[in-house]
Every structure is written in structure tokens, then in C-alpha cells.
Amino acid sequence: MPNYEFSNYLQFILSGLSTGSIYVLVALGVVTIYSVTGIVNLAQGEYCMLGAMLAVTFTRWGLPLALAFVAAIVSVTLIGVLIERLTVQPARSASSITLIMITVGVSIVVRGIALLAWGTTPLSLPSFTRGAPLDILGAAVSLQRLWIMGTAIVTLLLLYFLFERTLLGKAVRACAINRQAAGLMGISAGQMSALVFALSAALGAVGGIVIAPLMLASYDMGLMLGLKGFVAAVIGGLTSLPGAVIGGLLLGVIESLGAGLISSGFKDAIAFLVLLLVIFARSGRFIGMPKLKPGGKVKPAEARP
Amino acid sequence: MTKRWPWRRDLTGRILTRNSVGLLAFALTVGALPLVLRSPYLLSTAIFIGIYTIVTLGLCLLMGYAGQVSLGHAAFWGIGAYTSAILTVKFGVSPWLAMIAGVLVTAGVAYVIAIPIFRLREHYLAMATLGLGIIATLAFGEFRELTGGPSGLPGVPRLAVGGFIFDGDVEYYYLVWGAVVALIGLSLNIVNSRVGRALRAVHASEAAAESIGVDASRYKLQVLVLSAAYASLAGSLYVHYMQFVSPQAFDFGVSVRLVVMAAVGGLASVWGAPFGAAAVMNVTVLLREALPLVIPNASDKHITIVYGLVLILIMIFMPEGLTRGVIEGFHRNARN
């Protein structure tokens, strides 16, 4: 292992936090959809891809960056609702495994349409502001990374306001707590489902747009982002919004440190090793390891048939 | 007598009365096919269909009976293929021993991953296998000394018994489809045994099944390990046929193709597997010819869009699979 100084570690952690912010945005979408509808949406990363690709396209049409940003988010939100109405709504009563496979199908089709529309060549989005990287205690942090973290914080505040201070947010939370009781109170589960898909699509689009200047936008960028967002959500417990934030940041930092200190070739594998570890930990299968959450699966009686 | 030996009725009685006729008819049809398939291209497609059938068979059992989906089944297939390739090429192990080693390694990996997953209520298997698939593809490319890296590992020997080498396509066809017939027979036995009935009970209602003493997570685990072993076997057969292995053959797109094959063939149906594998393979071959006429420089990536659409439509309208859905549709029409 190379001999690293403090500033190197700080560099890894800061870039991990900014990448992790993207995972947070995706994970928040995963958690919101799962809590309200019970669907594990594996197409979540495709919203990032669509956001990034549309933002690039709109800037090429001559729109200023800010306007392209907003236009891309609005378009992806509408696409999110459209996908929900076309694929999830007709299969409302299906088993969760069927719904998972539908979202897999959706992600393949969306990725395929993006391939037809934009081709395989990655597109670049200019950084939001020009300027030399910032020096923080010896670690160089590009301005775009600050933009990513800033955008994530603003999005989180907006989300907090939505869920805690508005009636609409209360309705979503009511649905997450008990769908049937919420239905009895006049909250339409179908509308809430469309709403959370719209919200998740918007969150994903924001994430995709802010990371596009750093990693180039390409038709297949969504798969990894979506999966890592999902891993972040699982770390946080799959139904907790603060958990998703912590999970996303933690995953970003672990990945960045792992890639820097161990091997960059396996950078993408790290997230899944973390996923397997979390699943192990949640099921309490490690010897002497306490369960994170009590009341997992109860073993049937000792008597065997 | 049947009370004391319940397995007797399951493992022998049923086969002789119901399944053996179907299996024999299937074996005869499959055995006669090379007489019709004169072109080497068709024969080699038929061999691939056979290999896909073995993987799909395991996936059908997993999806239909354990109610779980594996989105990384290509990884199990790949682990079997690479174990066979590495052991025979790098260490000179006999291909048959390598094949057994592959099955053991793959089943072991599936077992270790699945133990914690089936104790949790959430559907983590889909994501964990998806992750496994990505890790496996990365590992196949990164461990260059063993796997040959992204460019692959050539020089895998042919299978041979004594002095007889399976080097012609006809010989290999009979080897692969012989394995298919044997595994279909095995799967039918499992499905119609106590384990199969327990799994159906779990699928219908996990809570009800557990209340009468069925250990749901144990049975799910067994099915996953079995399906991983099938995939590994198919991987070994694949690698000794191609005599070459590279990571691209086992990526996410392949896992999706396998799920589509199972969905087309019909979940919870053993006979659906060969049908699904053949249907998807033939459509793929057709699309490879037809798509470039519509879209210039179309590749397998474009064909994947069709898989996605097919998967969405089947899952929305016939969640039990295309074959089952069509058959049930006919029954409904007949009754009305």
C-alpha cells in the first residue's frame, strides 16, 4: 500500500462524500417508492441517466445551463409518472417479485431507447462554474464536487419541508405507515404511487445532472448509479430517509477509500460486498453479532414434518 | 405400504404413470432432431438451446417454486464455466472432475449468499444476485493470471470418455440434450415430491406453510443451490463446446436473457424451460438478421430492448409465464 498522508485521506473522504451525495439522492427515491408502494424500483438509476442526457441535449439546443437543468428535471418527472401509469399501475395487485421484474424490464427499455436516441458515445456537460479546484487542508476539491454537495443539501431541505410541513407530504407519510388506513382517510393509493414515482424521478434527475460534468453522461450510466443507490438504501434500512442519507454518504466514502487504498479495478465490486455484509448483519448470521433490527424471520417450531 | 414409504410413490410411482410418457416422447423427439437439422449452423444453435435450457430449468424452479428471482444467474453459469476452464487449462485436471468441482464451487457460493437472504422478509435475493453478477464479471476480467482477463481464456479441451472424444457437433448435441433429458427427469421428480409440494405450499402462502411446519427458508435455499448447480453444469458444457471463455458471455444482459427465457417458458413449469430457451434463442437469431435492416449498426444491445418489452408485457398480463398464460386463456375460452 502506498504511503499516504493526511491530505490524501481527506481527498478520498471528500470525493467520497460528493459521490455519496448522488447515492443519497438515488437512495431517497428508492426508499420513498418502497415505503409507499412496496415496490423495489430497479429502474431508479435510469432517471439519473435521463436527467443527465436531457440536460446535455437541452444545453446543446442553446438553453442556458440553469434552464436546461430545470427543463431536464421536469421532463424526467413527467417520464417517471408516465412509466408508473403504463407499467406499475396495470400490475398493482401483482406479487412483489413480478413488480421487481417489471422494473427490470423498464430499466432495460429506457436504457435501450436512450441508446437509440443518443448512441454509445458519452456526452459531456460543462461544469456549473469555472475555476481552479479549492484547496481544503491540502486536499484539492473541484468546484463541481461542491456543487454536488450543495445541491444535495438543498434537495434534502426541500424534501424535509415537503414531508414535514405540507399536507401532501403528510399524505405520503400516512401511506407509508399504513396504506389501508390512509385509504380510509381518503388518500388515494394510486395518486400517491404516481406522486412518489414523480418525486423519485425528480431526485434521480437532479443526481444525474449534477454528476454529469464529472463522469460524462452515457446511456448506460444508470445501472451502476441505481444499484449503488439501492445499496445505500439497504444500508439505511430500506424504509428510513435519514438512513438513506447516512447509507449513501457511508457508501461513497467506503468506495472512495477502497478504490484509493486497495484497488481501483474492483471499485464497483465494493458496493456489492458492502451490500452482502449488510444483509448478513441484518439477518444476524454473524456469530455473536447482534441483530440491527429485532423481529426478523421467526424460525418455525423445531419439530420437522 | 405407501404410508411407510411415502417417497416410493413420489419418486417411482408418479414417474411411471405420468411423467415417464412425456419424458420418453421428449427424449425421442430430441433424439430424432439431428436427422432433420442438417446444417451445421442449426445444429450448433440447437446445442446452445440445450445449454440455455439447463440454466433456464433451474431458474424456472427458483422463480416458480421458491417465488424468488435471480438477476445474476449468468454469474453461476460463469463460475461453472471458469472453474472448468481454469482447472483443465491451467492445472490439467480431467474435464469431468473439473465439472464436478465447478458444481461444488457454484453451489457453495449460492449457499453462502443465500443463507442470510432467505431469513429476511424483503426481496434481497434479486439485488444480491445482481451484485454477485457484477462482481463475478469484474472478477473474471481482473484476475488475469487465472482467467486471461478481458480477452478470455482459450485452449479448453474437448470432453472425452475413454478414447471417445465429443468433437463433432452431432456427438455434442447428444451429450447436451442427454443432460437436458436427465435434468428434466430429475426436476420432475423434485417437483412431484414432498419437497415440491412443500415449495408449492410456501408459494401459495408462506405463513400458512410455516404454521404447519414447513421450513420455508430451508426449502428456498435448497432450490437456489440446485438452480446454481444446474447453471454451473451448463457452464461446463458451454466451455467445453466453445473451447474458449471470456467475461462478456456472462454479463448482466445474459442474466436478463435467462430471466426472459424463464418468463416466456412459464414459471412453475418444468416443460416450459426448453420451450422458453428455444423461443428466445430463435427470436434472437431472427432479430440479429432483421434488426440491422431497420436500424443500421444494430447490435445485441438493441435486441435487449425487445427482451425488456417482452418481460414487461408478460409480467403485467401473464405473471405465471407466457406458456401458462396462453394455456389458461385457452381453458377459459373453452369453458365459456
Boltz contact constraints between the chains, C-beta under 6 A:
constraints:
  - contact:
      token1: [A, 87]
      token2: [B, 312]
      max_distance: 6.0
  - contact:
      token1: [A, 90]
      token2: [B, 316]
      max_distance: 6.0
  - contact:
      token1: [A, 91]
      token2: [B, 316]
      max_distance: 6.0
  - contact:
      token1: [A, 94]
      token2: [B, 319]
      max_distance: 6.0
  - contact:
      token1: [A, 96]
      token2: [B, 123]
      max_distance: 6.0
  - contact:
      token1: [A, 97]
      token2: [B, 67]
      max_distance: 6.0
  - contact:
      token1: [A, 97]
      token2: [B, 69]
      max_distance: 6.0
  - contact:
      token1: [A, 98]
      token2: [B, 315]
      max_distance: 6.0
  - contact:
      token1: [A, 98]
      token2: [B, 319]
      max_distance: 6.0
  - contact:
      token1: [A, 100]
      token2: [B, 126]
      max_distance: 6.0
  - contact:
      token1: [A, 101]
      token2: [B, 315]
      max_distance: 6.0
  - contact:
      token1: [A, 102]
      token2: [B, 312]
      max_distance: 6.0
  - contact:
      token1: [A, 102]
      token2: [B, 315]
      max_distance: 6.0
  - contact:
      token1: [A, 105]
      token2: [B, 308]
      max_distance: 6.0
  - contact:
      token1: [A, 105]
      token2: [B, 311]
      max_distance: 6.0
  - contact:
      token1: [A, 105]
      token2: [B, 312]
      max_distance: 6.0
  - contact:
      token1: [A, 108]
      token2: [B, 304]
      max_distance: 6.0
  - contact:
      token1: [A, 108]
      token2: [B, 308]
      max_distance: 6.0
  - contact:
      token1: [A, 109]
      token2: [B, 305]
      max_distance: 6.0
  - contact:
      token1: [A, 109]
      token2: [B, 308]
      max_distance: 6.0
  - contact:
      token1: [A, 109]
      token2: [B, 309]
      max_distance: 6.0
  - contact:
      token1: [A, 112]
      token2: [B, 304]
      max_distance: 6.0
  - contact:
      token1: [A, 112]
      token2: [B, 305]
      max_distance: 6.0
  - contact:
      token1: [A, 115]
      token2: [B, 301]
      max_distance: 6.0
  - contact:
      token1: [A, 265]
      token2: [B, 142]
      max_distance: 6.0
  - contact:
      token1: [A, 269]
      token2: [B, 135]
      max_distance: 6.0
  - contact:
      token1: [A, 269]
      token2: [B, 138]
      max_distance: 6.0
  - contact:
      token1: [A, 272]
      token2: [B, 131]
      max_distance: 6.0
  - contact:
      token1: [A, 272]
      token2: [B, 135]
      max_distance: 6.0
  - contact:
      token1: [A, 275]
      token2: [B, 131]
      max_distance: 6.0
  - contact:
      token1: [A, 279]
      token2: [B, 116]
      max_distance: 6.0
  - contact:
      token1: [A, 279]
      token2: [B, 117]
      max_distance: 6.0
  - contact:
      token1: [A, 279]
      token2: [B, 124]
      max_distance: 6.0
  - contact:
      token1: [A, 280]
      token2: [B, 116]
      max_distance: 6.0
  - contact:
      token1: [A, 283]
      token2: [B, 116]
      max_distance: 6.0
  - contact:
      token1: [A, 283]
      token2: [B, 119]
      max_distance: 6.0
  - contact:
      token1: [A, 283]
      token2: [B, 120]
      max_distance: 6.0
  - contact:
      token1: [A, 285]
      token2: [B, 116]
      max_distance: 6.0
  - contact:
      token1: [A, 297]
      token2: [B, 119]
      max_distance: 6.0
  - contact:
      token1: [A, 300]
      token2: [B, 210]
      max_distance: 6.0
  - contact:
      token1: [A, 300]
      token2: [B, 215]
      max_distance: 6.0
  - contact:
      token1: [A, 305]
      token2: [B, 213]
      max_distance: 6.0
